Amino acid sequence: MVNNNKEFNKKRGRVFLIYPPSPVLNREDRCQQPTKDLIVIPPLPPTDLLYLAAIAEECGYEAEVKDYSQGGDLFKDIQEYAPNYIVANIAMPTYKSDMEALAKIKQAFPSVKIIVKGAPFLTYNTNVTYENPFVDYVIYGEAEMTLKDILEGVPNEEILGICYTDDNFQPVKNEPRPFIENLDDLPFPARHLIDNSVYRRPDNEKVQAVIKVSRGCPYHCFFCLATPVSGVNVRKRSAENIIAEIKECVEKYNITNFIFWSDIFNIDRDWTIDLCKKIVESGLKITWSANTRANTMDDEMAQWMYKSGCRLCSIGVESGSQEILDSIGKKITLDEIRNTVRILKKNKIKIYNYFVIGLPWETEKTVEETIKFAIELDSNFISFYTATPLPGTKYFAYAMMNKLITGQLDFTNAYYEPVVRAHDLSKERIFELHKQAIKRYYLRPKFILKTLFSLRTFAELKNYFKAGLGLILKK
C-alpha cells in the first residue's frame, strides 16, 4: 500500500478514495444494490472514485483507490499511506456502517480531512456535518468539480454543492452545483490505481470495465434516482471521446469487455448509431452491454449495436401490469416492450429484463401478471427486485405521505427484502411473492434446457450452476 514515489515531495498531498468495508455492493449513485441476493449481477469497479482520483491527480495530488468490499485492512492502509484527504462513497444500504467506519477513522487519524459523497446526500445533507462532526465536507450532486474546488483550496463559502460546519459550529449548505455540460472535459478514470482483474463478467469471467457514456434521464420514473442524481437533460460524450477511452482500456489494460453505463443509453438514435459505426470503423474488437428503454429500439439500431460488439441489453420492464406502468409514469406499453424484445432476439442480442415487485399499487393480480409477462418475454436473464423507496425518489416521498412505512426504515437488504409495504400487500407477502417470482422464472425446465444448450465455455457452466444452486437454496 505504501507509495514510496520520490516525486511525492513535489506533490500537494495524498487523497485516499474508498468504498468502505461492506458486503459487495453496487455503489453507483442511482443503483445502490447489495449483490449477494441478486442473480447474475457482477461486482462493478469503483468508476466514480476513479474519476475523482483522476481529478485529484490533475490537481497535483497523489491518489489511491480501494474497494474494501473486496477485502483489505482499512486502518492499516491509512496508517501506511498517511493521506491528507479521505473521500468515501456512502450508500443507503450501508449508510450506518459506512459512517461508523469514518467516525473511527477520524478518531484514530484526527488530522485527515473526511469527504463523503453519494446519493443519500441528495436528501440527507444539511445536518450531516452537524450530526457527524467527523465529516469535514458533504458533497451533494455531481462530485468531480466540487472535489477539484476543495483540493484547490477554494474558500468553503465559495464552493458549490457542499455542506460543512462553519467556525461557529453551524451547519452550512451552499448552493447546488450545475451539472457538467461537456462530459468530454473530464479526464478518463484512473484505472491504473486498481486491480482491474477483480471485476469480471459473471458469465465467462473475463475482465470487464465500465465506460460511462452519458448522464441524465428525462423520464424521472417513480422509483428511480437517475433524474435526481444526474438531471433531466441527457448529456452525451462524443463518440471520439468514448472510443479514445476504449482504446486506452484495450491497449493499456488489455480489457475488451465493457458495460456502457448510462441512465438511458439509446434515447438519441443518431448518436447511438454514429457511436456504433465509429466503433466498427476503429477496428476495435470488443464486446459490450448497455441499457435500453423499451420504446427507443429499432431494427437498424440493433443491427449496428450488434456489429459494434453489443451482446446484451438490459431493459427496465418493471411490471407486466399496464396499470402499474401507468401509475409509476413509465410511459411505455406492454406491446412496446414485446416489440423491443423481438427486435433484440432477432439481432442475436441477449436480453436482461428488470422487474419490480411491491410498488404501492401492487396486488396479487398484478404480481401474477408480471410473472406471466416475464415468462412470455423469455429473456436470457432476469432480476426481480422488491420495490425500494430510496431517499431522493418520488417513491420515498409517496411512502412517507401515505404511511407505507412500518417500523424503522432499513435499507440493509435493499431490493431483496421489502423496505415498505404496498397499499394492499404487507412487507411479508411482498417478500414471498418476490421469491416465488424468481423461482417460477428460473426453475422452468424450458429455461434450464435453453440455457444449458447456449453455454460455450466451462466458466459459463460453472457460473450458471452456482447461480442455479443459489436459487434452489434461497430462503
N, C-alpha and C positions, 0 to 999 in steps of 0.2 A: 504493500500500500504506500509506503514512504516513497515520495518522489524526490530523488537527490539531484534533480536537474540544477546544474550550476548557474543556469540562466535565471533561477528563481529570484536572486537578489536584484535583478533588473526589473522584476515584475512588481505589480502593485499589491499583491496579496494572493490568497488562495480562497477559492469558492468550492464548497463541497455540496453537491446536489444529490438528494437521496429520495428513494421510496422507502419509508420507514419499515422496520420489521413487521411482517404480517403474512397471512396466507397469500398465495398467488392471487393477484387482483389486477384486473384491467383498470388502471387509474387514469385513463384518458378522460378528460373532464365530463364529456357527455355520456360516457359508458363506464360507470363505476361498478364493475361486476366481479364478485368473487367467482373464480372459475372452477372450484372443486366440485360443484354440484351441476355444472353445465356440460352439455355434450359437444365434443369436438371444438372447444374453444382453446386456442393456444395462448401461452403467455406471450405478451407483446413487449417489445423493447421499450424502454422509457424515453420515447421520442421527444416528448415535451421537455424533459430535462436535457436531452442532447441539444435541442435548440437553444435552451438557456445557457448551457455550457459553452456553446459556440459564441453567444453574445458576450459571456464573461471573458473568453479568450480574446475577442475583438477589443475589449476594454483594457486589455493588458494584464489580466489575471491568469493565474494557473488554475485549472479546473479539474475536478474529479467527479465521476458519476457512479453511483452504486445503487443497485436494486436489491434491497435486503429481503425481499420476498424469495429471492433465490439463495439466501444464506449469507453468512458473514458475521463478523463481530463489530457492531456499530461503534461501541465505545473505544475499542482498541484502535480502530481505524481513525477515529477523530483524534485520539491521543498522538498517533504517529504522524498524521497529516497536518495537524495544527492549523485548521482553516480559520480565516477571518470571518467568513460567512458560511452559514448552512442554509440551503434552500430546500424545503421539503414539500413534496406533493402530498396534500391531505385529501382523503376520500371519505364520503359519508359512511360506508360500511365499517371503516376502521378509524373513524374520527376520534373516538375516545382514546384508543390505544396509541394512535399517532401523536396526539397532543401530550399524552403521558410520557411518551418517549422523549419528546422535545423538552419537557419540563426537567427530566432527569439530565439531559444533555446540558441545559443551562446551569443546573446546579453543579455539575461536575466541571464545566468549562464556561465560567461566567463571562469571559471576555468575548466569546463568539457571538456575532450578530445572527439572530434566527429570523429567517424569512419564510412565510408559508404562502402557498398558492393552492388553488383547486376550486372546483365547482361549489363546495359548501359555502364559500365566502361570497357567492352571489347573494346569499340570504344572511348568513352569519358573518357580519363584518364589523359593524360599528363598535361593538363591545368586546370583540375578541381580545384585543391587546389589553383592555382593562381587566377582563376576567382571567386572562392568561399572561401575566406580566413577563413571562419568559420570552414572549413573541415580540420582536422588535418591529417587524413590518408584516402586514397582511396585504397581499396583492389580490385584488379582485378584478376580473376581466382578463384580457389578453396580457400575458406576463412579460413578453420579450423586451419591449421598450421601457416598461416600468422597471424591470431589473437593471437595465442599462443606466437609467437615471440614478438608481440607488448606488450602483457601483461607481458611477462617475462623480458621486458626491454632490448631486443637486440637492439644495435645501429641501427638507421634508415638506414644507408647506407648498412647494412648487411642483411636487411630483404627483401627476395624475394617477388615479387608480390604486391608491394605497390607504390603509388605516394604520394609525400609530398612536402612541401615547405621548402627549406633549410634555414640556418641562413642568407643568402644573399637575401632571399625572391625570390629565383628562383625555378621554378617547377622542381622536380626530379622524373624520372620514373626508378625504379630499374628493374633488370632482372625478367622475369616471373618465377613463382614457378612451378616446375614439379608437375604433378598430383600425388595424393596419390596412391601408388601402392596397398597397402594392406588395404582395407576398414575395415577389421576386427579390425584394430588397433584403430579405432575411438570409443569413448565412445557412449553409447546409448543416444538418445535425452533426454534432461532433462524435461520430461513430467510433473514432479511434480511442475513445475513453471507456468503452465497454467491451466485454467478450461477446461478440455478435453470435457466436456459435451456440449460446444458451437458448436463443429464440428461434424455434424451428416449427415448420408446418406440422400439424398433427397427423396428416395422412402419410407422408413419406419421410418425415424427419429432416428435410432439407432446411438449411438456414434461410430465414425469411426476414426482410426488413420492411418497415413501414415508410411509405412515401406520402407525405401529406400534400395532396394536390389542390385542395381548395378548403375554404372555411365559409360557413354561413348557410342558412336554410330559410326559405321564405314561408314555410308551412306552419311552423310553431304548433306542432301536434300536442295534444293534451298532456301527455306523459313524458315528453321528450325535452332534454336540456339543450339540444343543438342550437336553437334560436337564442335562448338566453345567454348561452356561452359564447356563441360566435356571430350573432347578429342575423338580421333578416336578409341582408344582401349577400349574395354568393360571390365571394372574392376568389378568383381562379388564378393560379400560377400560369405562366406562359408554358407552352409545350416545350420550348427550348430550355427553359429553366428546369423543368421536370426531367427532361432527358439528360441534362448535364448531371443531375444528382444520381440518376440511374447509372450512368456511365461510371461515376465515381464509385458507386457500390460494386459494380461488376469488376472494374479494373483494380481498385484498391483493396476490396474486401472479399472478392470472389463470391458475391451474393447475386443470384439470378432469379430469386423468388421474392415477390413483393405483394404487400397489401397497399392498394391505392386508397389512402384514407381520406374521407371527406364526409361532410354532413349530408351531401346529396351529390353523387358523382356525375351523373349524366343529364342534369337538368338543362344544360346548354348543348343541344345536339351538334351544332357546328364545331364547338370547342372539343367535344368528345371525339368526334370523327377525325378532326385535324390532329389531335394528340395521337390517336391510334395510327394514322397514316405516317406521322413523323417517326414513331417508334419503328414501324416497318422499314421506312427509308433509312433509318440509322443503322440497320443491320443487327441491332441488339437481339440476342436470343434469350428472352426472359419469359417467365410466366407470372401472371398477376391476378389478383381478385379485387373486386370493388363492390360497392352497394349500388342499388338502383331503386328508384321509385317504380311502382307498378304501372304508371301511366306515361312513362317517358322513354320506353324502349320501342325500337322498331327493327325491322329485319336488316336493313343496311347497317345500322349502328352495331347490331350484334355481330354481323359478319366482320366488320373492321375490328371490333373488340377481340374476336377470336383470332384473327390474322395477326394481331399485335401481341398475342400471348395471354389474353384473358381466358382463364379456365374455370372461374367460379364467380357467380354474382349472388349477393345476399339481397333479399327483399324483405322489407318490413311490412308483412301482410297484416299482422296484429290480430285480426279476427276473421272468422268465417261468417259472422253475422253482419249484414249490411246495416242493421240498426245500430250496432256498436260502432262500426266505422263512421257512421254519420254523427253519432254522439260525441266522438272524440275529434271531430273535424279533420278526418284523414283525407277527405276529398278524393277518394278513389272508389271504384266499384269492384265487386267480385268478378265481373266479366273482364275488366281491365287487368286484374291480377291473372286470371286464366290466360289471357292473351299474351302477357309478358312471359309467363312460364312456358307457353307453347313456343314462342319465338326463341327463347334461350335453349330449350331442348332441341329444337330444330337445328340450331347452330352449335351444338355439342358443348355448350357451356353449362357446367354443373350449377346447381341451384341450392342456396341455403336460405330457407324461409324462417322468419321470426314471427312468433305469435305471443300474445299477451293474454293471460287468463286472470280474471279477478278485478277488472275495471268496475267503476261504481255501478254501472247498469247491467252487470253480468248476471245471468240466471243459469239454471241447469240447462235450459233450452239453448241459450246462446253458446254455452261451452260445448254442447253436443254438436251444434252447427260448426263450430271451429274445428273440432276433432275430425268431423266428416270432410270438411273442406281441405284440411291438411292432407288427409289420406287421398282425396281426389286429386290434388295437385301432385302428389307423389314425387317430392323433390329428393335430392341426394342427401341433404342434411336438413335438420330442423331443430330449432330450440323453442321450447315453451317456457316463457318467463311468467312468474307471478307479477302482477301489476305493482309497481313500486313508485310511490309519490315522492321522488327526490326533491328536497328543498330547491326552489327556483322554478319548478314546473307549475303549470296551471293545475295539475292534479293535486299537488301539495296544498295549494290554496283551497281547492274544492273539498279535499278531505278534511281540512280544518273547519271550514264553514259548515259542512254537512255532518260533522261529528261521526266520521267514519273511523276515527282513531279510537281503539280500545286499549287501555293501558298505556305504557310508555312506548314511544317510538323507538324501534330497534331495527337498524339497517344492517346488522352484522351479517345476515344471510340473505341480503337483498337479491331479488329476482328468483329466489328459490322458495324461501319461507315467506308467506304474506306478511306485509307490514301493517296493512289496514284491511278492514272488511269492505264488502260491497253493500249496496242498499239491501239486497235480498239474500246475500250469502255471507256466512261467517268466515273468519280467517281460517278456521279449521277445515271447513268444507272446501274453500278455495284450494287449500293445500292438497286435499285428497283428489280433487278434480285435476289439479296440475300434474300430480304423479300418474294418475290414470291416463292422461293425455300422452305423456311421454312413452309409457309402456305400450299403449294401444297403437302408437305410430311405429315405434322402432322394433317391436317384437312380432310384427306381422310376418308370416312365412314368405309372402311375396317380396317384402322389402329385404329380408335377410338373404334370400336367394339372389335377388338383383345385385345386392352389394357384394356378395361373395364372387359372383361372376365378373364384377367390374374391377376386382383387385388385380394389380400388376406387379407388386413387389412384396417381399416378406415384411418390410416395415409397415406397409399398409395393413397387411393381415394382422400383425401384432397389435397395432393401434386400434383397429376396429374390434378385435377380440377384447381388448382391455375396456373399451367403451361399452361393449355389449355386456360384459360381466358386471360392470358398474351399474348398468340399468337393472339387471336382474336382482342385484343385491341391495339396490337403493330402497331405503325405508320410507 
